[in-house]
Amino acid sequence: MAITADDILTIISDEVPIDRALLDPAATLESLNIASLDMISVMFALEDKFAVVIEQDDVKEAKTLQEFIDVVIAKAGGAG
């Protein structure tokens, strides 16, 4: 099952929680007030749902939501 950007945004909105409509891929994680602990929860949820391993080091350079999405999709082994 390929992971899509929409799948990732839905999981983020469930885990953070933040209104799905506010999750603009161009937005920075900081501007969305997504704390690092929230992102860890998101990463665990993505790992559980998609059987992909995402390390903190993999996403530490991600500043925008799109950069985070791109890393997750790359870790899953394909474009979404």
All heavy atoms as TSV, in Angstrom:
chain	resi	resn	atom	element	x	y	z
A	1	MET	N	N	0.839	-1.184	0.000
A	1	MET	CA	C	0.000	0.000	0.000
A	1	MET	C	C	0.883	1.245	0.000
A	1	MET	O	O	1.694	1.431	0.897
A	1	MET	CB	C	-0.903	-0.023	1.234
A	1	MET	CG	C	-1.751	1.205	1.394
A	1	MET	SD	S	-2.728	1.059	2.913
A	1	MET	CE	C	-4.071	2.097	2.479
A	2	ALA	N	N	0.740	2.050	-1.010
A	2	ALA	CA	C	1.536	3.273	-1.120
A	2	ALA	C	C	1.001	4.340	-0.168
A	2	ALA	O	O	-0.205	4.495	0.009
A	2	ALA	CB	C	1.497	3.785	-2.549
A	3	ILE	N	N	1.915	5.049	0.427
A	3	ILE	CA	C	1.555	6.149	1.311
A	3	ILE	C	C	1.410	7.408	0.465
A	3	ILE	O	O	2.282	7.725	-0.333
A	3	ILE	CB	C	2.635	6.391	2.376
A	3	ILE	CG1	C	2.851	5.148	3.228
A	3	ILE	CG2	C	2.270	7.571	3.257
A	3	ILE	CD1	C	4.010	5.268	4.190
A	4	THR	N	N	0.310	8.120	0.654
A	4	THR	CA	C	0.105	9.375	-0.064
A	4	THR	C	C	0.238	10.545	0.904
A	4	THR	O	O	0.147	10.375	2.128
A	4	THR	CB	C	-1.285	9.428	-0.711
A	4	THR	OG1	O	-2.280	9.456	0.319
A	4	THR	CG2	C	-1.524	8.237	-1.636
A	5	ALA	N	N	0.418	11.717	0.343
A	5	ALA	CA	C	0.484	12.929	1.160
A	5	ALA	C	C	-0.806	13.083	1.954
A	5	ALA	O	O	-0.782	13.466	3.129
A	5	ALA	CB	C	0.730	14.146	0.275
A	6	ASP	N	N	-1.928	12.753	1.348
A	6	ASP	CA	C	-3.212	12.867	2.031
A	6	ASP	C	C	-3.279	11.933	3.240
A	6	ASP	O	O	-3.795	12.313	4.292
A	6	ASP	CB	C	-4.356	12.578	1.055
A	6	ASP	CG	C	-5.705	12.945	1.635
A	6	ASP	OD1	O	-5.883	14.122	2.021
A	6	ASP	OD2	O	-6.577	12.055	1.713
A	7	ASP	N	N	-2.754	10.715	3.098
A	7	ASP	CA	C	-2.704	9.770	4.220
A	7	ASP	C	C	-1.914	10.367	5.386
A	7	ASP	O	O	-2.327	10.284	6.538
A	7	ASP	CB	C	-2.024	8.455	3.816
A	7	ASP	CG	C	-2.798	7.658	2.792
A	7	ASP	OD1	O	-4.037	7.761	2.746
A	7	ASP	OD2	O	-2.139	6.925	2.023
A	8	ILE	N	N	-0.771	10.955	5.054
A	8	ILE	CA	C	0.096	11.528	6.087
A	8	ILE	C	C	-0.578	12.702	6.765
A	8	ILE	O	O	-0.571	12.810	7.995
A	8	ILE	CB	C	1.451	11.933	5.475
A	8	ILE	CG1	C	2.179	10.676	4.961
A	8	ILE	CG2	C	2.306	12.686	6.498
A	8	ILE	CD1	C	3.363	10.964	4.065
A	9	LEU	N	N	-1.209	13.575	5.981
A	9	LEU	CA	C	-1.896	14.734	6.560
A	9	LEU	C	C	-3.048	14.305	7.464
A	9	LEU	O	O	-3.276	14.905	8.520
A	9	LEU	CB	C	-2.389	15.666	5.455
A	9	LEU	CG	C	-1.292	16.365	4.658
A	9	LEU	CD1	C	-1.897	17.141	3.491
A	9	LEU	CD2	C	-0.468	17.282	5.540
A	10	THR	N	N	-3.747	13.260	7.081
A	10	THR	CA	C	-4.842	12.752	7.912
A	10	THR	C	C	-4.311	12.228	9.239
A	10	THR	O	O	-4.879	12.513	10.301
A	10	THR	CB	C	-5.623	11.656	7.161
A	10	THR	OG1	O	-6.187	12.239	5.982
A	10	THR	CG2	C	-6.720	11.068	8.030
A	11	ILE	N	N	-3.222	11.492	9.204
A	11	ILE	CA	C	-2.636	10.974	10.443
A	11	ILE	C	C	-2.147	12.120	11.319
A	11	ILE	O	O	-2.351	12.113	12.537
A	11	ILE	CB	C	-1.526	9.955	10.137
A	11	ILE	CG1	C	-2.178	8.669	9.613
A	11	ILE	CG2	C	-0.669	9.682	11.370
A	11	ILE	CD1	C	-1.230	7.617	9.127
A	12	ILE	N	N	-1.526	13.127	10.710
A	12	ILE	CA	C	-1.082	14.286	11.490
A	12	ILE	C	C	-2.271	14.943	12.168
A	12	ILE	O	O	-2.222	15.252	13.356
A	12	ILE	CB	C	-0.321	15.291	10.606
A	12	ILE	CG1	C	1.013	14.698	10.166
A	12	ILE	CG2	C	-0.107	16.614	11.356
A	12	ILE	CD1	C	1.747	15.511	9.112
A	13	SER	N	N	-3.357	15.152	11.439
A	13	SER	CA	C	-4.524	15.821	12.031
A	13	SER	C	C	-5.148	14.977	13.141
A	13	SER	O	O	-5.695	15.524	14.100
A	13	SER	CB	C	-5.574	16.159	10.972
A	13	SER	OG	O	-6.217	15.010	10.487
A	14	ASP	N	N	-5.037	13.672	13.042
A	14	ASP	CA	C	-5.552	12.790	14.096
A	14	ASP	C	C	-4.663	12.789	15.329
A	14	ASP	O	O	-5.143	12.738	16.451
A	14	ASP	CB	C	-5.676	11.348	13.584
A	14	ASP	CG	C	-6.776	11.169	12.562
A	14	ASP	OD1	O	-7.632	12.061	12.437
A	14	ASP	OD2	O	-6.758	10.134	11.868
A	15	GLU	N	N	-3.363	12.823	15.121
A	15	GLU	CA	C	-2.415	12.685	16.224
A	15	GLU	C	C	-2.109	13.982	16.957
A	15	GLU	O	O	-1.817	13.958	18.140
A	15	GLU	CB	C	-1.097	12.077	15.715
A	15	GLU	CG	C	-1.209	10.645	15.271
A	15	GLU	CD	C	-1.561	9.697	16.401
A	15	GLU	OE1	O	-1.027	9.846	17.510
A	15	GLU	OE2	O	-2.374	8.792	16.164
A	16	VAL	N	N	-2.145	15.118	16.269
A	16	VAL	CA	C	-1.633	16.342	16.892
A	16	VAL	C	C	-2.548	16.885	17.985
A	16	VAL	O	O	-2.015	17.178	19.053
A	16	VAL	CB	C	-1.244	17.371	15.819
A	16	VAL	CG1	C	-0.914	18.705	16.444
A	16	VAL	CG2	C	-0.051	16.845	15.039
A	17	PRO	N	N	-3.798	17.034	17.958
A	17	PRO	CA	C	-4.747	17.152	16.857
A	17	PRO	C	C	-4.782	18.590	16.329
A	17	PRO	O	O	-4.625	19.547	17.071
A	17	PRO	CB	C	-6.083	16.793	17.487
A	17	PRO	CG	C	-5.959	17.261	18.891
A	17	PRO	CD	C	-4.488	17.099	19.248
A	18	ILE	N	N	-4.975	18.674	15.040
A	18	ILE	CA	C	-5.104	19.965	14.369
A	18	ILE	C	C	-6.112	19.776	13.248
A	18	ILE	O	O	-6.197	18.691	12.669
A	18	ILE	CB	C	-3.733	20.453	13.849
A	18	ILE	CG1	C	-3.801	21.888	13.348
A	18	ILE	CG2	C	-3.189	19.528	12.793
A	18	ILE	CD1	C	-2.437	22.499	13.046
A	19	ASP	N	N	-6.871	20.809	12.975
A	19	ASP	CA	C	-7.877	20.743	11.915
A	19	ASP	C	C	-7.200	20.399	10.590
A	19	ASP	O	O	-6.227	21.048	10.191
A	19	ASP	CB	C	-8.599	22.086	11.821
A	19	ASP	CG	C	-9.754	22.074	10.834
A	19	ASP	OD1	O	-9.861	21.139	10.009
A	19	ASP	OD2	O	-10.561	23.018	10.891
A	20	ARG	N	N	-7.666	19.388	9.923
A	20	ARG	CA	C	-7.083	18.917	8.656
A	20	ARG	C	C	-7.007	20.048	7.636
A	20	ARG	O	O	-6.050	20.137	6.867
A	20	ARG	CB	C	-7.916	17.733	8.148
A	20	ARG	CG	C	-7.581	17.212	6.764
A	20	ARG	CD	C	-6.220	16.566	6.742
A	20	ARG	NE	N	-5.965	15.915	5.483
A	20	ARG	CZ	C	-5.586	16.520	4.369
A	20	ARG	NH1	N	-5.438	17.814	4.339
A	20	ARG	NH2	N	-5.343	15.841	3.275
A	21	ALA	N	N	-7.972	20.949	7.633
A	21	ALA	CA	C	-7.997	22.052	6.674
A	21	ALA	C	C	-6.832	23.028	6.875
A	21	ALA	O	O	-6.463	23.750	5.960
A	21	ALA	CB	C	-9.324	22.792	6.766
A	22	LEU	N	N	-6.259	23.052	8.060
A	22	LEU	CA	C	-5.149	23.955	8.354
A	22	LEU	C	C	-3.799	23.395	7.920
A	22	LEU	O	O	-2.794	24.107	7.956
A	22	LEU	CB	C	-5.094	24.264	9.847
A	22	LEU	CG	C	-6.300	24.988	10.426
A	22	LEU	CD1	C	-6.149	25.138	11.939
A	22	LEU	CD2	C	-6.484	26.354	9.771
A	23	LEU	N	N	-3.759	22.153	7.523
A	23	LEU	CA	C	-2.495	21.494	7.183
A	23	LEU	C	C	-2.091	21.770	5.744
A	23	LEU	O	O	-2.252	20.949	4.849
A	23	LEU	CB	C	-2.585	19.997	7.457
A	23	LEU	CG	C	-2.742	19.622	8.924
A	23	LEU	CD1	C	-2.904	18.113	9.071
A	23	LEU	CD2	C	-1.558	20.109	9.730
A	24	ASP	N	N	-1.533	22.940	5.533
A	24	ASP	CA	C	-1.011	23.345	4.237
A	24	ASP	C	C	0.408	22.797	4.106
A	24	ASP	O	O	1.251	23.097	4.958
A	24	ASP	CB	C	-1.001	24.871	4.152
A	24	ASP	CG	C	-0.388	25.402	2.873
A	24	ASP	OD1	O	-0.023	24.602	1.985
A	24	ASP	OD2	O	-0.277	26.637	2.747
A	25	PRO	N	N	0.692	22.013	3.077
A	25	PRO	CA	C	2.034	21.443	2.940
A	25	PRO	C	C	3.155	22.484	2.920
A	25	PRO	O	O	4.277	22.182	3.297
A	25	PRO	CB	C	1.962	20.687	1.611
A	25	PRO	CG	C	0.522	20.315	1.488
A	25	PRO	CD	C	-0.234	21.488	2.067
A	26	ALA	N	N	2.857	23.699	2.514
A	26	ALA	CA	C	3.879	24.749	2.475
A	26	ALA	C	C	4.148	25.358	3.850
A	26	ALA	O	O	5.150	26.043	4.043
A	26	ALA	CB	C	3.463	25.845	1.500
A	27	ALA	N	N	3.275	25.081	4.803
A	27	ALA	CA	C	3.426	25.653	6.147
A	27	ALA	C	C	4.600	25.014	6.875
A	27	ALA	O	O	4.896	23.838	6.693
A	27	ALA	CB	C	2.147	25.456	6.952
A	28	THR	N	N	5.239	25.811	7.708
A	28	THR	CA	C	6.313	25.251	8.532
A	28	THR	C	C	5.694	24.541	9.725
A	28	THR	O	O	4.592	24.885	10.174
A	28	THR	CB	C	7.274	26.343	9.035
A	28	THR	OG1	O	6.569	27.221	9.908
A	28	THR	CG2	C	7.902	27.106	7.886
A	29	LEU	N	N	6.424	23.567	10.235
A	29	LEU	CA	C	5.958	22.854	11.423
A	29	LEU	C	C	5.846	23.821	12.587
A	29	LEU	O	O	4.936	23.723	13.404
A	29	LEU	CB	C	6.903	21.693	11.737
A	29	LEU	CG	C	7.048	20.641	10.630
A	29	LEU	CD1	C	8.077	19.606	11.027
A	29	LEU	CD2	C	5.722	20.010	10.303
A	30	GLU	N	N	6.767	24.756	12.638
A	30	GLU	CA	C	6.746	25.752	13.709
A	30	GLU	C	C	5.498	26.626	13.630
A	30	GLU	O	O	4.850	26.884	14.642
A	30	GLU	CB	C	7.998	26.625	13.627
A	30	GLU	CG	C	8.116	27.620	14.761
A	30	GLU	CD	C	9.402	28.423	14.685
A	30	GLU	OE1	O	10.420	27.913	14.173
A	30	GLU	OE2	O	9.362	29.577	15.140
A	31	SER	N	N	5.128	27.077	12.428
A	31	SER	CA	C	3.950	27.945	12.292
A	31	SER	C	C	2.662	27.214	12.647
A	31	SER	O	O	1.682	27.838	13.044
A	31	SER	CB	C	3.861	28.523	10.880
A	31	SER	OG	O	3.482	27.532	9.940
A	32	LEU	N	N	2.680	25.896	12.510
A	32	LEU	CA	C	1.502	25.094	12.864
A	32	LEU	C	C	1.497	24.707	14.343
A	32	LEU	O	O	0.570	24.051	14.804
A	32	LEU	CB	C	1.457	23.828	12.003
A	32	LEU	CG	C	1.224	24.051	10.515
A	32	LEU	CD1	C	1.470	22.767	9.748
A	32	LEU	CD2	C	-0.176	24.583	10.263
A	33	ASN	N	N	2.558	25.127	15.058
A	33	ASN	CA	C	2.705	24.788	16.479
A	33	ASN	C	C	2.695	23.289	16.725
A	33	ASN	O	O	2.094	22.805	17.690
A	33	ASN	CB	C	1.633	25.482	17.327
A	33	ASN	CG	C	1.821	26.978	17.361
A	33	ASN	OD1	O	2.948	27.467	17.442
A	33	ASN	ND2	N	0.726	27.709	17.282
A	34	ILE	N	N	3.354	22.558	15.836
A	34	ILE	CA	C	3.473	21.115	16.004
A	34	ILE	C	C	4.773	20.856	16.764
A	34	ILE	O	O	5.866	21.078	16.248
A	34	ILE	CB	C	3.463	20.382	14.658
A	34	ILE	CG1	C	2.143	20.643	13.931
A	34	ILE	CG2	C	3.673	18.887	14.873
A	34	ILE	CD1	C	2.065	20.032	12.545
A	35	ALA	N	N	4.637	20.413	17.977
A	35	ALA	CA	C	5.797	20.159	18.836
A	35	ALA	C	C	6.513	18.880	18.412
A	35	ALA	O	O	5.925	17.995	17.778
A	35	ALA	CB	C	5.351	20.036	20.286
A	36	SER	N	N	7.769	18.782	18.791
A	36	SER	CA	C	8.549	17.596	18.426
A	36	SER	C	C	7.950	16.319	19.015
A	36	SER	O	O	7.982	15.266	18.378
A	36	SER	CB	C	10.007	17.759	18.840
A	36	SER	OG	O	10.106	17.989	20.221
A	37	LEU	N	N	7.387	16.416	20.211
A	37	LEU	CA	C	6.740	15.228	20.791
A	37	LEU	C	C	5.516	14.811	19.986
A	37	LEU	O	O	5.237	13.612	19.854
A	37	LEU	CB	C	6.350	15.486	22.245
A	37	LEU	CG	C	7.505	15.525	23.235
A	37	LEU	CD1	C	6.991	15.882	24.635
A	37	LEU	CD2	C	8.249	14.214	23.270
A	38	ASP	N	N	4.797	15.787	19.450
A	38	ASP	CA	C	3.658	15.467	18.586
A	38	ASP	C	C	4.134	14.757	17.322
A	38	ASP	O	O	3.501	13.815	16.849
A	38	ASP	CB	C	2.891	16.731	18.200
A	38	ASP	CG	C	2.119	17.337	19.351
A	38	ASP	OD1	O	1.700	16.580	20.250
A	38	ASP	OD2	O	1.943	18.567	19.361
A	39	MET	N	N	5.271	15.205	16.777
A	39	MET	CA	C	5.785	14.576	15.568
A	39	MET	C	C	6.244	13.143	15.843
A	39	MET	O	O	6.109	12.283	14.980
A	39	MET	CB	C	6.923	15.406	14.969
A	39	MET	CG	C	6.447	16.712	14.342
A	39	MET	SD	S	5.044	16.547	13.218
A	39	MET	CE	C	5.794	15.706	11.841
A	40	ILE	N	N	6.743	12.897	17.024
A	40	ILE	CA	C	7.106	11.523	17.393
A	40	ILE	C	C	5.865	10.643	17.404
A	40	ILE	O	O	5.867	9.524	16.891
A	40	ILE	CB	C	7.846	11.496	18.741
A	40	ILE	CG1	C	9.228	12.142	18.578
A	40	ILE	CG2	C	7.968	10.063	19.271
A	40	ILE	CD1	C	9.963	12.395	19.871
A	41	SER	N	N	4.785	11.162	17.948
A	41	SER	CA	C	3.521	10.436	17.951
A	41	SER	C	C	3.045	10.176	16.517
A	41	SER	O	O	2.569	9.080	16.198
A	41	SER	CB	C	2.471	11.243	18.724
A	41	SER	OG	O	1.233	10.623	18.689
A	42	VAL	N	N	3.191	11.174	15.649
A	42	VAL	CA	C	2.830	11.022	14.239
A	42	VAL	C	C	3.686	9.936	13.591
A	42	VAL	O	O	3.175	9.073	12.873
A	42	VAL	CB	C	2.990	12.368	13.486
A	42	VAL	CG1	C	2.911	12.167	11.977
A	42	VAL	CG2	C	1.945	13.372	13.961
A	43	MET	N	N	4.985	9.957	13.857
A	43	MET	CA	C	5.879	8.957	13.270
A	43	MET	C	C	5.510	7.550	13.724
A	43	MET	O	O	5.497	6.616	12.917
A	43	MET	CB	C	7.333	9.288	13.590
A	43	MET	CG	C	7.793	10.540	12.875
A	43	MET	SD	S	9.533	11.046	13.046
A	43	MET	CE	C	10.029	10.490	14.616
A	44	PHE	N	N	5.180	7.384	15.004
A	44	PHE	CA	C	4.752	6.060	15.487
A	44	PHE	C	C	3.465	5.622	14.798
A	44	PHE	O	O	3.320	4.455	14.421
A	44	PHE	CB	C	4.552	6.056	17.005
A	44	PHE	CG	C	5.828	6.024	17.792
A	44	PHE	CD1	C	5.935	6.748	18.973
A	44	PHE	CD2	C	6.921	5.278	17.391
A	44	PHE	CE1	C	7.107	6.730	19.721
A	44	PHE	CE2	C	8.103	5.249	18.134
A	44	PHE	CZ	C	8.182	5.983	19.299
A	45	ALA	N	N	2.525	6.545	14.626
A	45	ALA	CA	C	1.262	6.211	13.957
A	45	ALA	C	C	1.507	5.810	12.502
A	45	ALA	O	O	0.898	4.849	12.006
A	45	ALA	CB	C	0.300	7.387	14.031
A	46	LEU	N	N	2.403	6.533	11.825
A	46	LEU	CA	C	2.737	6.184	10.440
A	46	LEU	C	C	3.411	4.818	10.374
A	46	LEU	O	O	3.105	4.016	9.486
A	46	LEU	CB	C	3.650	7.252	9.837
A	46	LEU	CG	C	3.001	8.594	9.529
A	46	LEU	CD1	C	4.056	9.656	9.281
A	46	LEU	CD2	C	2.054	8.479	8.351
A	47	GLU	N	N	4.313	4.556	11.311
A	47	GLU	CA	C	4.990	3.257	11.353
A	47	GLU	C	C	3.991	2.133	11.567
A	47	GLU	O	O	4.054	1.095	10.911
A	47	GLU	CB	C	6.047	3.245	12.443
A	47	GLU	CG	C	7.253	4.097	12.122
A	47	GLU	CD	C	8.265	4.173	13.249
A	47	GLU	OE1	O	7.949	3.754	14.389
A	47	GLU	OE2	O	9.384	4.656	12.998
A	48	ASP	N	N	3.050	2.332	12.490
A	48	ASP	CA	C	2.045	1.304	12.771
A	48	ASP	C	C	1.134	1.059	11.582
A	48	ASP	O	O	0.842	-0.081	11.242
A	48	ASP	CB	C	1.195	1.703	13.984
A	48	ASP	CG	C	1.946	1.585	15.298
A	48	ASP	OD1	O	3.027	0.954	15.329
A	48	ASP	OD2	O	1.458	2.143	16.297
A	49	LYS	N	N	0.688	2.129	10.951
A	49	LYS	CA	C	-0.275	1.989	9.860
A	49	LYS	C	C	0.357	1.453	8.582
A	49	LYS	O	O	-0.252	0.663	7.865
A	49	LYS	CB	C	-0.960	3.318	9.579
A	49	LYS	CG	C	-1.990	3.223	8.483
A	49	LYS	CD	C	-2.947	4.364	8.480
A	49	LYS	CE	C	-3.917	4.187	7.337
A	49	LYS	NZ	N	-5.267	4.125	7.731
A	50	PHE	N	N	1.593	1.885	8.278
A	50	PHE	CA	C	2.188	1.563	6.989
A	50	PHE	C	C	3.408	0.653	7.065
A	50	PHE	O	O	4.040	0.397	6.044
A	50	PHE	CB	C	2.560	2.850	6.251
A	50	PHE	CG	C	1.355	3.696	5.937
A	50	PHE	CD1	C	1.127	4.872	6.634
A	50	PHE	CD2	C	0.444	3.311	4.975
A	50	PHE	CE1	C	0.020	5.657	6.364
A	50	PHE	CE2	C	-0.675	4.082	4.700
A	50	PHE	CZ	C	-0.887	5.257	5.399
A	51	ALA	N	N	3.741	0.172	8.254
A	51	ALA	CA	C	4.886	-0.734	8.429
A	51	ALA	C	C	6.157	-0.169	7.807
A	51	ALA	O	O	6.887	-0.846	7.088
A	51	ALA	CB	C	4.569	-2.118	7.866
A	52	VAL	N	N	6.400	1.109	8.091
A	52	VAL	CA	C	7.606	1.786	7.620
A	52	VAL	C	C	8.360	2.279	8.849
A	52	VAL	O	O	7.740	2.619	9.856
A	52	VAL	CB	C	7.249	2.950	6.666
A	52	VAL	CG1	C	6.429	4.005	7.343
A	52	VAL	CG2	C	8.480	3.551	6.049
A	53	VAL	N	N	9.677	2.257	8.790
A	53	VAL	CA	C	10.486	2.718	9.914
A	53	VAL	C	C	10.958	4.137	9.620
A	53	VAL	O	O	11.611	4.383	8.601
A	53	VAL	CB	C	11.692	1.788	10.160
A	53	VAL	CG1	C	12.565	2.335	11.269
A	53	VAL	CG2	C	11.211	0.385	10.484
A	54	ILE	N	N	10.620	5.055	10.519
A	54	ILE	CA	C	11.017	6.454	10.374
A	54	ILE	C	C	11.784	6.844	11.628
A	54	ILE	O	O	11.245	6.799	12.729
A	54	ILE	CB	C	9.786	7.366	10.216
A	54	ILE	CG1	C	8.900	6.897	9.065
A	54	ILE	CG2	C	10.227	8.818	10.007
A	54	ILE	CD1	C	7.508	7.471	9.095
A	55	GLU	N	N	13.036	7.191	11.437
A	55	GLU	CA	C	13.877	7.607	12.557
A	55	GLU	C	C	13.800	9.120	12.708
A	55	GLU	O	O	13.562	9.836	11.739
A	55	GLU	CB	C	15.336	7.200	12.296
A	55	GLU	CG	C	15.551	5.731	12.074
A	55	GLU	CD	C	15.337	4.888	13.313
A	55	GLU	OE1	O	15.443	5.431	14.425
A	55	GLU	OE2	O	15.076	3.685	13.162
A	56	GLN	N	N	14.032	9.600	13.921
A	56	GLN	CA	C	14.047	11.042	14.151
A	56	GLN	C	C	15.075	11.728	13.270
A	56	GLN	O	O	14.829	12.818	12.762
A	56	GLN	CB	C	14.332	11.357	15.619
A	56	GLN	CG	C	13.075	11.586	16.421
A	56	GLN	CD	C	13.417	12.098	17.799
A	56	GLN	OE1	O	14.030	11.392	18.584
A	56	GLN	NE2	N	13.022	13.317	18.078
A	57	ASP	N	N	16.221	11.094	13.078
A	57	ASP	CA	C	17.256	11.676	12.225
A	57	ASP	C	C	16.779	11.857	10.786
A	57	ASP	O	O	17.257	12.738	10.078
A	57	ASP	CB	C	18.518	10.813	12.230
A	57	ASP	CG	C	19.327	10.986	13.504
A	57	ASP	OD1	O	19.074	11.948	14.264
A	57	ASP	OD2	O	20.224	10.158	13.735
A	58	ASP	N	N	15.850	11.012	10.350
A	58	ASP	CA	C	15.340	11.099	8.986
A	58	ASP	C	C	14.578	12.400	8.754
A	58	ASP	O	O	14.594	12.936	7.649
A	58	ASP	CB	C	14.391	9.934	8.673
A	58	ASP	CG	C	15.068	8.587	8.739
A	58	ASP	OD1	O	16.292	8.504	8.477
A	58	ASP	OD2	O	14.378	7.601	9.065
A	59	VAL	N	N	13.906	12.879	9.777
A	59	VAL	CA	C	13.020	14.038	9.609
A	59	VAL	C	C	13.500	15.290	10.338
A	59	VAL	O	O	12.836	16.314	10.290
A	59	VAL	CB	C	11.577	13.702	10.058
A	59	VAL	CG1	C	10.976	12.631	9.165
A	59	VAL	CG2	C	11.532	13.292	11.511
A	60	LYS	N	N	14.664	15.225	10.963
A	60	LYS	CA	C	15.107	16.359	11.776
A	60	LYS	C	C	15.348	17.622	10.968
A	60	LYS	O	O	15.232	18.710	11.492
A	60	LYS	CB	C	16.336	15.997	12.599
A	60	LYS	CG	C	17.607	15.842	11.819
A	60	LYS	CD	C	18.769	15.511	12.715
A	60	LYS	CE	C	20.028	15.316	11.896
A	60	LYS	NZ	N	21.135	14.917	12.720
A	61	GLU	N	N	15.664	17.491	9.690
A	61	GLU	CA	C	15.906	18.663	8.846
A	61	GLU	C	C	14.627	19.205	8.210
A	61	GLU	O	O	14.651	20.271	7.606
A	61	GLU	CB	C	16.919	18.323	7.753
A	61	GLU	CG	C	18.279	17.908	8.285
A	61	GLU	CD	C	18.983	19.005	9.075
A	61	GLU	OE1	O	18.899	20.173	8.669
A	61	GLU	OE2	O	19.600	18.672	10.113
A	62	ALA	N	N	13.532	18.483	8.331
A	62	ALA	CA	C	12.276	18.922	7.725
A	62	ALA	C	C	11.744	20.158	8.443
A	62	ALA	O	O	11.524	20.134	9.646
A	62	ALA	CB	C	11.243	17.801	7.776
A	63	LYS	N	N	11.576	21.218	7.693
A	63	LYS	CA	C	11.056	22.466	8.255
A	63	LYS	C	C	9.592	22.689	7.883
A	63	LYS	O	O	8.836	23.262	8.637
A	63	LYS	CB	C	11.878	23.672	7.771
A	63	LYS	CG	C	13.344	23.594	8.130
A	63	LYS	CD	C	13.558	23.678	9.623
A	63	LYS	CE	C	15.041	23.671	9.944
A	63	LYS	NZ	N	15.371	22.870	11.088
A	64	THR	N	N	9.221	22.210	6.695
A	64	THR	CA	C	7.837	22.377	6.259
A	64	THR	C	C	7.120	21.032	6.297
A	64	THR	O	O	7.748	19.968	6.330
A	64	THR	CB	C	7.748	22.926	4.820
A	64	THR	OG1	O	8.255	21.938	3.915
A	64	THR	CG2	C	8.491	24.240	4.676
A	65	LEU	N	N	5.827	21.103	6.250
A	65	LEU	CA	C	5.028	19.891	6.215
A	65	LEU	C	C	5.353	19.080	4.962
A	65	LEU	O	O	5.454	17.860	5.015
A	65	LEU	CB	C	3.551	20.285	6.238
A	65	LEU	CG	C	2.549	19.364	6.853
A	65	LEU	CD1	C	3.011	18.802	8.175
A	65	LEU	CD2	C	1.220	20.054	7.003
A	66	GLN	N	N	5.563	19.762	3.831
A	66	GLN	CA	C	5.889	19.057	2.589
A	66	GLN	C	C	7.216	18.322	2.695
A	66	GLN	O	O	7.339	17.196	2.213
A	66	GLN	CB	C	5.924	20.022	1.401
A	66	GLN	CG	C	6.089	19.300	0.062
A	66	GLN	CD	C	4.948	18.346	-0.230
A	66	GLN	OE1	O	3.792	18.756	-0.243
A	66	GLN	NE2	N	5.249	17.077	-0.470
A	67	GLU	N	N	8.204	18.935	3.329
A	67	GLU	CA	C	9.490	18.260	3.512
A	67	GLU	C	C	9.322	17.008	4.363
A	67	GLU	O	O	9.913	15.965	4.073
A	67	GLU	CB	C	10.511	19.209	4.143
A	67	GLU	CG	C	10.963	20.315	3.207
A	67	GLU	CD	C	11.811	21.372	3.884
A	67	GLU	OE1	O	11.975	21.349	5.123
A	67	GLU	OE2	O	12.315	22.255	3.167
A	68	PHE	N	N	8.502	17.086	5.408
A	68	PHE	CA	C	8.221	15.918	6.241
A	68	PHE	C	C	7.533	14.838	5.403
A	68	PHE	O	O	7.918	13.668	5.442
A	68	PHE	CB	C	7.351	16.324	7.436
A	68	PHE	CG	C	6.972	15.166	8.309
A	68	PHE	CD1	C	7.863	14.665	9.243
A	68	PHE	CD2	C	5.728	14.568	8.194
A	68	PHE	CE1	C	7.522	13.579	10.051
A	68	PHE	CE2	C	5.379	13.493	8.991
A	68	PHE	CZ	C	6.276	12.999	9.923
A	69	ILE	N	N	6.532	15.237	4.634
A	69	ILE	CA	C	5.799	14.297	3.772
A	69	ILE	C	C	6.749	13.620	2.797
A	69	ILE	O	O	6.705	12.399	2.611
A	69	ILE	CB	C	4.661	15.031	3.019
A	69	ILE	CG1	C	3.563	15.429	4.002
A	69	ILE	CG2	C	4.110	14.178	1.879
A	69	ILE	CD1	C	2.557	16.419	3.442
A	70	ASP	N	N	7.627	14.408	2.175
A	70	ASP	CA	C	8.573	13.853	1.197
A	70	ASP	C	C	9.485	12.802	1.829
A	70	ASP	O	O	9.747	11.758	1.226
A	70	ASP	CB	C	9.414	14.969	0.579
A	70	ASP	CG	C	8.601	15.902	-0.316
A	70	ASP	OD1	O	7.469	15.539	-0.712
A	70	ASP	OD2	O	9.109	17.004	-0.613
A	71	VAL	N	N	9.954	13.074	3.042
A	71	VAL	CA	C	10.824	12.116	3.735
A	71	VAL	C	C	10.066	10.820	4.017
A	71	VAL	O	O	10.575	9.722	3.782
A	71	VAL	CB	C	11.382	12.717	5.038
A	71	VAL	CG1	C	12.040	11.646	5.899
A	71	VAL	CG2	C	12.362	13.842	4.743
A	72	VAL	N	N	8.847	10.945	4.517
A	72	VAL	CA	C	8.059	9.747	4.847
A	72	VAL	C	C	7.789	8.918	3.597
A	72	VAL	O	O	7.959	7.685	3.608
A	72	VAL	CB	C	6.737	10.134	5.557
A	72	VAL	CG1	C	5.845	8.916	5.730
A	72	VAL	CG2	C	7.022	10.794	6.896
A	73	ILE	N	N	7.408	9.571	2.515
A	73	ILE	CA	C	7.132	8.841	1.276
A	73	ILE	C	C	8.402	8.169	0.753
A	73	ILE	O	O	8.368	7.017	0.314
A	73	ILE	CB	C	6.493	9.771	0.226
A	73	ILE	CG1	C	5.057	10.116	0.670
A	73	ILE	CG2	C	6.491	9.125	-1.158
A	73	ILE	CD1	C	4.373	11.165	-0.172
A	74	ALA	N	N	9.528	8.858	0.830
A	74	ALA	CA	C	10.798	8.260	0.396
A	74	ALA	C	C	11.152	7.055	1.254
A	74	ALA	O	O	11.615	6.042	0.741
A	74	ALA	CB	C	11.910	9.308	0.450
A	75	LYS	N	N	10.939	7.160	2.578
A	75	LYS	CA	C	11.219	6.024	3.469
A	75	LYS	C	C	10.323	4.834	3.150
A	75	LYS	O	O	10.709	3.695	3.324
A	75	LYS	CB	C	11.029	6.434	4.927
A	75	LYS	CG	C	12.066	7.403	5.456
A	75	LYS	CD	C	13.446	6.796	5.522
A	75	LYS	CE	C	13.547	5.804	6.662
A	75	LYS	NZ	N	14.887	5.277	6.853
A	76	ALA	N	N	9.122	5.114	2.677
A	76	ALA	CA	C	8.186	4.046	2.335
A	76	ALA	C	C	8.521	3.410	0.985
A	76	ALA	O	O	7.930	2.399	0.614
A	76	ALA	CB	C	6.758	4.579	2.320
A	77	GLY	N	N	9.437	4.044	0.267
A	77	GLY	CA	C	9.906	3.449	-0.963
A	77	GLY	C	C	9.151	3.824	-2.211
A	77	GLY	O	O	9.144	3.077	-3.176
A	78	GLY	N	N	8.511	4.979	-2.211
A	78	GLY	CA	C	7.824	5.363	-3.437
A	78	GLY	C	C	7.190	6.719	-3.364
A	78	GLY	O	O	7.051	7.297	-2.306
A	79	ALA	N	N	6.822	7.191	-4.530
A	79	ALA	CA	C	6.131	8.488	-4.624
A	79	ALA	C	C	4.652	8.271	-4.368
A	79	ALA	O	O	4.076	7.271	-4.756
A	79	ALA	CB	C	6.350	9.091	-5.998
A	80	GLY	N	N	4.074	9.254	-3.701
A	80	GLY	CA	C	2.653	9.127	-3.388
A	80	GLY	C	C	1.899	10.154	-3.969
A	80	GLY	O	O	1.374	10.995	-4.227
